[in-house]
Amino acid sequence: MLYQMRGLNWLYFDLNSYFATIEQQVDPSLRGKPVVVVPLLSDSTCAITASYEAKLKGIKTGTKIYETKKLALTLYMSKVGTSYT
């Protein structure tokens, strides 16, 4: 039997840090800094994408935000926007 998931409107997947790179292009002050893109601004969610700088600190797609904050002293979180879709 199939169950319908309520509340799921979008499914994001990242190819080669795409969303984080877009954030760094839109906001040049983020270039060269560890950036993660998240669905909500909450410690209990996970990173949809991580910039190359964040990946160097051990943060990857799917890493919980509370764990990313332990790995990077300075971390820039950006809520996923509709400009990508």
C-alpha positions as protocol buffer text, in pm:
chain_id: "A"
residue {
  index: 1
  type: MET
  ca { x: 0 y: 0 z: 0 }
}
residue {
  index: 2
  type: LEU
  ca { x: 133 y: 344 z: -88 }
}
residue {
  index: 3
  type: TYR
  ca { x: 112 y: 629 z: 159 }
}
residue {
  index: 4
  type: GLN
  ca { x: 97 y: 987 z: 44 }
}
residue {
  index: 5
  type: MET
  ca { x: 349 y: 1213 z: 215 }
}
residue {
  index: 6
  type: ARG
  ca { x: 192 y: 1536 z: 330 }
}
residue {
  index: 7
  type: GLY
  ca { x: 384 y: 1860 z: 332 }
}
residue {
  index: 8
  type: LEU
  ca { x: 651 y: 1753 z: 83 }
}
residue {
  index: 9
  type: ASN
  ca { x: 636 y: 2002 z: -201 }
}
residue {
  index: 10
  type: TRP
  ca { x: 987 y: 1999 z: -345 }
}
residue {
  index: 11
  type: LEU
  ca { x: 1275 y: 1757 z: -367 }
}
residue {
  index: 12
  type: TYR
  ca { x: 1618 y: 1916 z: -406 }
}
residue {
  index: 13
  type: PHE
  ca { x: 1932 y: 1732 z: -499 }
}
residue {
  index: 14
  type: ASP
  ca { x: 2269 y: 1885 z: -558 }
}
residue {
  index: 15
  type: LEU
  ca { x: 2512 y: 1826 z: -839 }
}
residue {
  index: 16
  type: ASN
  ca { x: 2866 y: 1946 z: -779 }
}
residue {
  index: 17
  type: SER
  ca { x: 2779 y: 2203 z: -507 }
}
residue {
  index: 18
  type: TYR
  ca { x: 2544 y: 2383 z: -748 }
}
residue {
  index: 19
  type: PHE
  ca { x: 2316 y: 2555 z: -495 }
}
residue {
  index: 20
  type: ALA
  ca { x: 2605 y: 2670 z: -276 }
}
residue {
  index: 21
  type: THR
  ca { x: 2788 y: 2807 z: -581 }
}
residue {
  index: 22
  type: ILE
  ca { x: 2475 y: 3000 z: -683 }
}
residue {
  index: 23
  type: GLU
  ca { x: 2456 y: 3151 z: -332 }
}
residue {
  index: 24
  type: GLN
  ca { x: 2820 y: 3257 z: -361 }
}
residue {
  index: 25
  type: GLN
  ca { x: 2754 y: 3414 z: -703 }
}
residue {
  index: 26
  type: VAL
  ca { x: 2445 y: 3601 z: -581 }
}
residue {
  index: 27
  type: ASP
  ca { x: 2623 y: 3723 z: -267 }
}
residue {
  index: 28
  type: PRO
  ca { x: 2992 y: 3783 z: -343 }
}
residue {
  index: 29
  type: SER
  ca { x: 3070 y: 3827 z: 30 }
}
residue {
  index: 30
  type: LEU
  ca { x: 3021 y: 3449 z: 66 }
}
residue {
  index: 31
  type: ARG
  ca { x: 3291 y: 3359 z: -186 }
}
residue {
  index: 32
  type: GLY
  ca { x: 3578 y: 3166 z: -32 }
}
residue {
  index: 33
  type: LYS
  ca { x: 3376 y: 3091 z: 284 }
}
residue {
  index: 34
  type: PRO
  ca { x: 3208 y: 2766 z: 396 }
}
residue {
  index: 35
  type: VAL
  ca { x: 2843 y: 2781 z: 285 }
}
residue {
  index: 36
  type: VAL
  ca { x: 2564 y: 2528 z: 329 }
}
residue {
  index: 37
  type: VAL
  ca { x: 2216 y: 2553 z: 183 }
}
residue {
  index: 38
  type: VAL
  ca { x: 1935 y: 2422 z: 402 }
}
residue {
  index: 39
  type: PRO
  ca { x: 1558 y: 2372 z: 363 }
}
residue {
  index: 40
  type: LEU
  ca { x: 1491 y: 2549 z: 697 }
}
residue {
  index: 41
  type: LEU
  ca { x: 1699 y: 2761 z: 930 }
}
residue {
  index: 42
  type: SER
  ca { x: 1713 y: 2501 z: 1207 }
}
residue {
  index: 43
  type: ASP
  ca { x: 1985 y: 2294 z: 1375 }
}
residue {
  index: 44
  type: SER
  ca { x: 1776 y: 1979 z: 1332 }
}
residue {
  index: 45
  type: THR
  ca { x: 1775 y: 1988 z: 951 }
}
residue {
  index: 46
  type: CYS
  ca { x: 2054 y: 1880 z: 717 }
}
residue {
  index: 47
  type: ALA
  ca { x: 2262 y: 2043 z: 446 }
}
residue {
  index: 48
  type: ILE
  ca { x: 2114 y: 2015 z: 98 }
}
residue {
  index: 49
  type: THR
  ca { x: 2450 y: 2121 z: -39 }
}
residue {
  index: 50
  type: ALA
  ca { x: 2789 y: 2229 z: 84 }
}
residue {
  index: 51
  type: SER
  ca { x: 3032 y: 2462 z: -91 }
}
residue {
  index: 52
  type: TYR
  ca { x: 3380 y: 2342 z: -177 }
}
residue {
  index: 53
  type: GLU
  ca { x: 3511 y: 2537 z: 121 }
}
residue {
  index: 54
  type: ALA
  ca { x: 3266 y: 2360 z: 353 }
}
residue {
  index: 55
  type: LYS
  ca { x: 3359 y: 2022 z: 205 }
}
residue {
  index: 56
  type: LEU
  ca { x: 3723 y: 2089 z: 294 }
}
residue {
  index: 57
  type: LYS
  ca { x: 3608 y: 2111 z: 658 }
}
residue {
  index: 58
  type: GLY
  ca { x: 3434 y: 1771 z: 634 }
}
residue {
  index: 59
  type: ILE
  ca { x: 3080 y: 1894 z: 571 }
}
residue {
  index: 60
  type: LYS
  ca { x: 2891 y: 1713 z: 297 }
}
residue {
  index: 61
  type: THR
  ca { x: 2539 y: 1689 z: 162 }
}
residue {
  index: 62
  type: GLY
  ca { x: 2317 y: 1532 z: 428 }
}
residue {
  index: 63
  type: THR
  ca { x: 2525 y: 1642 z: 726 }
}
residue {
  index: 64
  type: LYS
  ca { x: 2306 y: 1757 z: 1016 }
}
residue {
  index: 65
  type: ILE
  ca { x: 2342 y: 2128 z: 1086 }
}
residue {
  index: 66
  type: TYR
  ca { x: 2424 y: 2077 z: 1454 }
}
residue {
  index: 67
  type: GLU
  ca { x: 2719 y: 1863 z: 1334 }
}
residue {
  index: 68
  type: THR
  ca { x: 2829 y: 2118 z: 1074 }
}
residue {
  index: 69
  type: LYS
  ca { x: 2855 y: 2385 z: 1344 }
}
residue {
  index: 70
  type: LYS
  ca { x: 3105 y: 2164 z: 1529 }
}
residue {
  index: 71
  type: LEU
  ca { x: 3315 y: 2117 z: 1214 }
}
residue {
  index: 72
  type: ALA
  ca { x: 3328 y: 2483 z: 1103 }
}
residue {
  index: 73
  type: LEU
  ca { x: 3375 y: 2770 z: 1345 }
}
residue {
  index: 74
  type: THR
  ca { x: 3229 y: 3011 z: 1089 }
}
residue {
  index: 75
  type: LEU
  ca { x: 2949 y: 2871 z: 875 }
}
residue {
  index: 76
  type: TYR
  ca { x: 2710 y: 3058 z: 652 }
}
residue {
  index: 77
  type: MET
  ca { x: 2364 y: 2902 z: 617 }
}
residue {
  index: 78
  type: SER
  ca { x: 2132 y: 3001 z: 338 }
}
residue {
  index: 79
  type: LYS
  ca { x: 1772 y: 2886 z: 313 }
}
residue {
  index: 80
  type: VAL
  ca { x: 1700 y: 2734 z: -25 }
}
residue {
  index: 81
  type: GLY
  ca { x: 1518 y: 2978 z: -247 }
}
residue {
  index: 82
  type: THR
  ca { x: 1283 y: 2949 z: -539 }
}
residue {
  index: 83
  type: SER
  ca { x: 1531 y: 3115 z: -776 }
}
residue {
  index: 84
  type: TYR
  ca { x: 1683 y: 2771 z: -849 }
}
residue {
  index: 85
  type: THR
  ca { x: 1362 y: 2608 z: -969 }
}
